[in-house]
Amino acid sequence: MMADLTREKDAETNRLMQEHKDKAFEQLTAQMSEACKIEDDLARGAAEIEDEYQIKNRERRKKKKAAIEFIAEHRATVMKRKVEKESEEKAEHEEDYNQWMTADCIYLEMEKAKKQRQRDANMEVQKIQIQQMAEKQAKKQQEKQADLDYDAQREATFSKDRAFQR
């Protein structure tokens, strides 16, 4: 009888373990099924987002291309106008330049003549100053020579006087 009870208890324990394993297997299967479903939903959502992104990206590229073409046309127009305006301004500037150059040449000739007269006057003043400096230097030299002659004469007189006293 004990052996029967032990067998029944072992059978009950095996049955409970089997039920527990089955329950865990069912939960694991349900979780895996749920995970697969979530993964499929995520993949589907990612694909939809990617499709939307591609569509928006294409639209953005088209808009950008159209904007670039518009800008290129606008630049070409602006450059053409700028070239025309520069050409007109260049012609006006050339005319003004020629008038200024004529007036400038006349002014420069007058200034050149004025400077030459001033240079001539300065040269004359400089010659007079040089002559005065030379005369002053000569006068200084004469005075110095006179002082030297006087000192030499005094020394000679002093020497004679000394020689006479001896």
Secondary structure, 3 states (H helix, E strand, C coil): CHHHHHHHHHHHHHHHHHHHHHHHHHHHHHHHHHHHHHHHHHHHHHHHHHHHHHHHHHHHHHHHHHHHHHHHHHHHHHHHHHHHHHHHHHHHHHHHHHHHHHHHHHHHHHHHHHHHHHHHHHHHHHHHHHHHHHHHHHHHHHHHHHHHHHHHHHHHHHHHHHHHHC
